[in-house]
């Protein structure tokens, strides 16, 4: 009995030690640092509220974004229209929330595409050999030397306005920086013993990218996605403001600001631009707070106070 009891106790101690080690792993410590950042939690709360509003607004509001009320043209905030109406009688609150859905959809889709492109390009440059590294990085350097604003305008003018073209434009301009970051991380990783051993055992390039490259760059990808999300929202708003993004009558924060750019609207009907601009600023700030919190959380030099 005693040997079996001793063996069971040793097994229990091993399991508890393993669980404690998991609880003290890098990801667990990062999550604790993230949860201890009050500014980051405030940004996350604002972002979650905004997401809930833009997703469920069709069931919460009595007006649709393009419903026209001819008796309430250019009316200020009231019980019927909480954020007022625009020059053709459309409800500003409904259009702000609809514009938020479009902006977040465009930003989220473009971030996912740019993450895939940036990771694959950077990982191939690091793990596919010196010739592939030289060719790929010269292409990345070329992409980074192109003036982004001019290139953005040229591509948008060629592809035309619309949700899909806006996603494509933002995605194609967002991946080079991520590719260089991934390559820098994996250049160090490829000299590790476990990667050399995997190569010696005949591991394919796809195996290296999926089983070794991705887990060791997940912190870079998460932080980059959070910060790039805010940049993509601003890019979409800028394109829509210039008439090269989301076309009217579809609501977007950018084209709402564009529609309210006249001096008469700016002075006499400030609610037509104030709420759209405020939603844009608040969302971008919240995302930046979350991104900064993730960056600090995944930084191994960060310590809990």
N, C-alpha and C positions, 0 to 999 in steps of 0.2 A: 504493500500500500504506500509506504513512504516514497519509494522511487517514482511511482506514478503521480503522487501528490506533488512531489518536487518538480516533475516534468511539467505538470499542468500550471504550476506557479511560474515556472520559467517562461512558458508559452504566453501566459497572461502578461507578464512583465514585458516580453518582446512586443506584444500587440500594443500595450499602452505606450511603450517607448516609440513605436512607429507612429501612433496617432499623435503623440506630442510633437514628434519631428515634423509631421505634416502640418500641424497647427502653427508651427514656427517656421514654415517654409517661406520662400521669397514672396509667393503670391499672397499668403495669409498676412505677412507683415505689410505688404503693399496695401491690402484692403484695410488693415487697421490704421495705417497712416492716412488713407483716403477718408475713412470715417471720422477721423479726429480733426479734419479740416473744416471748420464751420463755414467759411466762405464758399468752399466747394459744395458743401451740402445745401447751402442756400441757392447756389446756382442750379444744382440738380433739381431742387424742389420747383424753382421757377420753370425750368425746362419741362418737367413732367406735367405741370399745370398747363403750359402752353401746348404740349403734345395732346393732352386730353381735350382741350378746347378745339383745336384744329381738326381732330379726328371726329369728335361727336357733335360738332356745331350744327349739322343738318337736323339733328333731333332736338336741339336745344333752342333754336331760334324759329320764329314764325315767318321770317323773310328769307328768301334765297338770295344769293349774291347778285343775280341779274334781274330780280323783280323790280319793276318800276312803279313808283307811287307818284303820280302826277300832281297830287295835292300836297306833296312834301318835298318839292324841289329846293335844294340848298337850305334845308331846315337844320337848325342846330340840334344838339342832343336833347332828347325829350323822353317821355315815358314810352312813346311808340317806337322811337328810333334812338336807342341809348347813345350811339356815337354820331347821330345825325345822318344826313343824306348828302349825296353828291349832286352834281349839276343836272342829272336826269332823274333824280328821285330814287336812286338805289341806296340800300341800307349800308352804311359804312362798316358797322360791326360785322355783318355777314361777309362783306368783301375783305375785311382785314383777316378774319379767320380762314376764309377760303384762300386768300393770298398766302397765309402761313402754311396751309397744307401744300400748296404748289411749291413754295420755297423749300420746305423741308423735304418734299419728295425729290426735287431736283438736286438738292444738296446731298441727301442720303445716297441716291443712285450714283451720282458722280463720284462721291467718296469711295463707294464700294468698287467701282470700276478702276479708279486711280490706285487704290490699294492693291488690287490684283495685278495691274500692269507694273506698278512700282516694285512690288515684291518679286515678281517673276523676273523682271529685268535685272534688278540688283542681285538676286540670288544666282541667276545664270552667270552674271559677270564674275561673281566670287567663286563659284564652284564648277564652272564648265571648262576651265583651262585658261591659259594666258592669252591665246589668240582670241578666244571669244571675249575675254575680259577687255582686251584692247579695242576690239571692234565695237562692242556694246558701249563702253564708256565714252568713246569718241562720239557716238550717236547721242548719248546723254548730254555730253558737253555741248553738242550742236543745239539740242533742244533747249538747254538752259541759256544759251546766248541769244536766242531769238527774243525780241522785245515782247513781253507778254500782252501788254495792252493793245499794241498794234496788231499782233497776231490774233488776239481775241476778236477784235473788230473785223479783221479780214475774214476769218473763218465763219463768224456769225453772219456776215453779209453774204457769204457764198452759200451756206447751208440754209439760210433763212430763219425766220422766227418760229418758235414752237418749243414744246417741252423736250422732245427727243433731241433736237439739235442743240438746245441749251445744255442738256446733260452731256452730250458728246463734246461740245466745246470746252466745258469746264474740266471734264475728265482728261482730255488730251493735254491740258496745260498744268496738271497738278501732280503728275507722277515722277518727274525727274529728281526732285529733291529727295523723295522717299527712296528712290532707287539707289542714290548715293549713300544714304544712311544704312540701308540694308546691306549693301556691298561692304561698307566699312565694318559692320558687325560680323559678317560672315567671313571676311578675310582673316580675321583672328580665329574664328571658329574652325576653319578648315585645317588649321595646324594642330588641333587637339587630337589626342590619342584615339578617342572613340570614332572620330571622323576618318582618321587614317586607317583604323582597323576596319571600318565599314567599307572603305574603298578597297582594301586588301581582300575582303571577302566577296568582292564583286558586286557591291551595292550599286544600283542604277542611279542616274542623276535625279530621276523623279523621287526615288527613295530618300536621297540626301535632302532634296528640297522640302519634302513633306515631313519626314521623321526627325530631321536634325535642324534644318534651316528655320522652319516655321516656329517651332516651340522656343527657339532661342532669339527670335526677333519679335515675339508677340508684344512685348512692352513698347517697342518702337511703333508697331502698327497701331496699337490702341491709342497712344498719345497723339500720333500723327493724325489718326482719323478724327479725334475730338477737335483738334485745332483746325484741321482742314475743313471740317464741317462748317465752322463759322466763316471761314474764308469763302467757301462755296456759296453760302447764303448771300454774302456781300457781292460776289461776282454776278450771281443771278439777278440781284436787285439792280446792279449797275447796268447789266445788259438790257434788262426790261425798261429801265429808266431811259436808255438811249433808243428804245424801240427795236432792239435786236434780240430780245429774249422772249418772254411770254407775251403773245399778242392780245390786244383787247378783242372782245369784251371779257376774256378770262381775267380773273383778279390775280394780281401779284403785288407785293409790296413795292416793287420797283415801278411798275406801270401806274400804280395809284399815286405815287409821288410825281411821276411824269405828268399825269392828268391834272395835278394840282399845282403845277409850276408857275402859272400865271400870277401876276402881281395882285390882281383882283381876288383870286382865291386865297393867296397867301395872307392878305390883309383882312378880308371880310369873312372868309369861310375857313378858318384855321383847322377846324376838326377834319377837313377832308385830307389833310396831310399829316396832322399831328399824331393821330392814332396809328396810322400805318408806319410812320417814322419811329414812333415810340415802341411799337411791337418789334420792329427790326432791330433797334438798338438794344432792347431788353433781351431779346433772344440771343443775339450775338454775344452780349456780355455774359449771359448765363452759360453759354457753351464754352466761352473762354475761361470762365471760372472752373468749370468741370475739367477742361483740358489742362489747366495749370495744376489742379489738384491731382490729376492722373500722372502728370509729369513728375511732381514731387513725390507721389506715392511709389512710383517705380524707380526712383533714384535711390540706390542703395546707401548713399551718404546721408539720406534724410533720417531723422530720429524723432521719436515721439517725445513731446515735451511733458 
